[in-house]
């Protein structure tokens, strides 16, 4: 199976000036754990995760003043739609993160999460499991 088979194509995209509270509200409303941060001024693509927000709150920072730009995960690793799920899982393990932005021609086309990969692997395993006699 490939990343394109597992990824979510409904991606929450926010700007770098969104506050952490705004980002958290949008993520909670969509029941997702990450938002793609697009900075049109720098042509940069980043990711803000629930963990980034949690770390900020844990440090006592004000979610109404802190912005996505200052809490975007550094050193983003991007996946391609034609990566295998094994490739994506390996990248996540090596990088210690749970989400990958999927790019096609330098444009974000989806996000794949650990949960997406497990769901696909679980479904595949279930189909391959022998039926008890």
PyMOL commands that set and color helices and strands:
alter all, ss='L'
color gray80, all
select helices_A, chain A and resi 3-6+20-30+50-58+68-71+85-95+114-128
alter helices_A, ss='H'
color red, helices_A
select strands_A, chain A and resi 13-15+34-39+44-49+78-80+99-104+107-113
alter strands_A, ss='S'
color yellow, strands_A
deselect
rebuild
show_as cartoon
